[in-house]
Amino acid sequence: MAKNMKKNEKGLYYKNLVVGKKPDGSYIRKYIYGKTQRELESKVAVVTKQINDGIMVWQNGMTFAELTDIWLNQYNPVASERWKYRMQSLLNCHLLPSIGQMKVRDLRQIHLQAIISDKAKNGYATSMMKKIKQTAERIMRVAIDSDLIAKNPFSGVKVPVIEAEGRRALTPEEISLITNNWKGTLFGHGAMIMLYAGLRQGEVLALNWEDIDFEDRIIHVTKAREVLKNQATIKKPKTKAGYRDVPIPDILYNVLINVKKPKGLVCPDTKGRLMSGAAYKSAWESFLNHLNIKAGGQKACGPKKHPHIQVIDRITAHMLRHTYATMLFDAGVDVKSAQKFLGHADIEVTLSIYTHLSKFKEEKAISALNEHLSSFVS
């Protein structure tokens, strides 16, 4: 006979089960009824299994959006405003539109899997899809901690491996186009620093002339620029690896000597200030338009507005950094030195780039060999 069974005035056996816990710590109880003790035991067993399988959850109708608010504000009370802003942006863009109004108790693996699959079809990188999954899992962990659900429905979601768009290296023609036409725009020399020293966008924008040692030809990377709601500030590197000295090759040295100033930011906005998000976007687009015109394209102009003619593929800031990594590989720079120059905290990141490049070179070599050997076949 099951414990704690009682009989009410109608002659029904019943048991009071704890099926969850509210955020304030109080228990949520559910009454189970049966005409006989055996029937009640059977129903209790079913409900208990449902709880263990994560099917039975808190019956208060809490939505995923409401749970998200609890996670953001109560489980991360000392998080920075920047982190909260980024998390809210991720949630607003990728999770809340699809599952925000769904009840926590109704969420299943298939719901997040559908979101991830849609992102994959739209070309999102594996790293971004992993971030979406990890965020959703952490939020649902709040429900588990409060006994709202028994297990995390999102833990089994599969993230496909897709290389991010814009992670390719520049072609020799694109490298030549930038190298020979960097002058004439606000951010031209900044692009050259990313291309020939591998600095991240934020690192270039935070760079001061005092950080560049022209005598020993070294760039001292000690900070980065970050943007929150279009307001730019200076921050320290995320990891110790972010603090580094990067050698200045001759080709970049000649550029920096050409634009050198006594002090201040190396790549400021038009008023000499730290670039905001909007200012950087404008400077980058101006640089790309400049390159496009130099390559034979045409900008929309004239009273009848001749259409803009684009003759080059879009270039992203990360492509410049990836190209630098490719040049290190091609030059035979060992992976440990490459890790240091690129500022990777984990050597596995550098190894993954080198492994990818090695495979790419190997495939090109095999293709070239096959093409050569095919000439012997009549």
URWOBEL-V308392 format. One record per residue. N is the residue number from 1. SS is DSSP state (H for helix, E for strand, C for the rest). OMEGA is omega in whole degrees, -180 to 180 (* if undefined). Layout:
n = (N/N)
ss = (SS/SS)
omega = (OMEGA/OMEGA)
//
This chain:
n = (1/2/3/4/5/6/7/8/9/10/11/12/13/14/15/16/17/18/19/20/21/22/23/24/25/26/27/28/29/30/31/32/33/34/35/36/37/38/39/40/41/42/43/44/45/46/47/48/49/50/51/52/53/54/55/56/57/58/59/60/61/62/63/64/65/66/67/68/69/70/71/72/73/74/75/76/77/78/79/80/81/82/83/84/85/86/87/88/89/90/91/92/93/94/95/96/97/98/99/100/101/102/103/104/105/106/107/108/109/110/111/112/113/114/115/116/117/118/119/120/121/122/123/124/125/126/127/128/129/130/131/132/133/134/135/136/137/138/139/140/141/142/143/144/145/146/147/148/149/150/151/152/153/154/155/156/157/158/159/160/161/162/163/164/165/166/167/168/169/170/171/172/173/174/175/176/177/178/179/180/181/182/183/184/185/186/187/188/189/190/191/192/193/194/195/196/197/198/199/200/201/202/203/204/205/206/207/208/209/210/211/212/213/214/215/216/217/218/219/220/221/222/223/224/225/226/227/228/229/230/231/232/233/234/235/236/237/238/239/240/241/242/243/244/245/246/247/248/249/250/251/252/253/254/255/256/257/258/259/260/261/262/263/264/265/266/267/268/269/270/271/272/273/274/275/276/277/278/279/280/281/282/283/284/285/286/287/288/289/290/291/292/293/294/295/296/297/298/299/300/301/302/303/304/305/306/307/308/309/310/311/312/313/314/315/316/317/318/319/320/321/322/323/324/325/326/327/328/329/330/331/332/333/334/335/336/337/338/339/340/341/342/343/344/345/346/347/348/349/350/351/352/353/354/355/356/357/358/359/360/361/362/363/364/365/366/367/368/369/370/371/372/373/374/375/376/377/378)
ss = (C/C/C/C/C/E/E/C/C/C/C/C/E/E/E/E/E/E/E/E/E/C/C/C/C/C/E/E/E/E/E/E/E/E/C/C/H/H/H/H/H/H/H/H/H/H/H/H/H/H/H/H/C/C/C/C/C/C/C/C/C/C/E/H/H/H/H/H/H/H/H/H/H/H/C/C/C/C/C/C/H/H/H/H/H/H/H/H/H/H/H/H/H/H/H/H/H/H/H/C/C/C/E/H/H/H/C/C/H/H/H/H/H/H/H/H/H/H/H/H/H/C/C/C/C/H/H/H/H/H/H/H/H/H/H/H/H/H/H/H/H/H/H/H/H/C/C/C/C/C/C/C/C/C/C/C/C/C/C/C/C/C/C/C/C/C/C/C/C/C/C/H/H/H/H/H/H/H/H/H/C/C/C/C/C/C/C/H/H/H/H/H/H/H/H/H/H/C/C/C/H/H/H/H/H/H/C/E/H/H/H/E/E/C/C/C/C/E/E/E/E/C/C/E/E/E/E/E/C/C/E/E/E/E/E/C/C/C/C/H/H/H/C/E/E/E/E/C/C/H/H/H/H/H/H/H/H/H/H/C/C/C/C/C/E/C/C/C/C/C/C/C/C/C/C/C/H/H/H/H/H/H/H/H/H/H/H/H/H/H/H/H/H/H/C/C/C/E/C/C/E/C/C/C/C/E/C/C/E/C/C/C/C/C/C/C/H/H/H/H/H/H/H/H/H/H/H/H/H/H/C/C/C/C/H/H/H/H/H/H/H/H/C/C/C/C/H/H/H/H/H/H/H/H/H/H/H/H/H/H/H/H/H/H/H/H/H/H/H/H/H/H/H/H/H/H/C/C)
omega = (-179/-180/175/176/178/-180/-179/-176/179/178/-180/174/180/178/180/-178/171/-176/180/-179/178/178/180/176/-180/-176/173/-175/179/179/177/-177/175/180/178/178/179/179/179/179/180/-179/178/179/180/-179/179/178/179/178/-179/179/179/-179/177/178/-179/-173/179/176/179/179/178/179/179/178/178/178/178/-180/-177/-170/-177/-178/179/-173/-177/179/-179/177/179/179/-180/179/180/180/180/178/178/-180/-178/-177/-167/-175/-174/180/-177/-173/-177/-176/177/177/-179/-177/-177/-177/179/-180/-176/-178/178/179/178/179/-180/-180/178/178/180/179/-178/171/179/-180/178/-179/180/180/176/180/178/-180/-178/179/179/178/-179/179/-179/177/177/179/178/-180/-180/-180/177/174/-175/-180/-176/-178/-175/-175/-178/-179/-179/178/-180/179/-180/179/-177/172/178/179/179/174/178/175/176/180/179/177/180/-179/180/-176/-177/-175/-178/-180/173/178/-176/-172/-177/-179/175/178/179/178/178/-177/-173/173/174/180/175/-180/-178/179/178/-176/179/-174/174/178/178/180/-177/179/-177/-179/180/178/-180/172/178/180/-176/-175/178/177/175/-177/174/-178/178/177/-176/176/177/178/175/176/-178/-177/177/-179/179/174/-176/174/-177/180/178/178/-176/-176/179/178/-180/177/-176/177/-177/-175/-174/174/-177/-177/179/-179/178/-179/180/173/-175/180/178/-177/174/-176/172/178/-179/-179/179/-180/179/-180/-180/179/178/178/179/177/178/179/-179/179/179/180/179/178/-178/178/178/-176/177/-178/180/177/173/-176/177/179/-177/-179/177/175/-180/179/178/180/-178/177/-180/179/179/177/177/178/179/179/175/179/-179/-179/179/178/-178/-172/180/177/179/177/-179/-178/-178/179/178/178/-178/-179/179/178/179/179/-180/178/-179/179/179/-180/179/178/180/179/-180/180/178/180/179/179/179/179/179/179/180/-177/-180/-180/179/-179/-178/*)
//
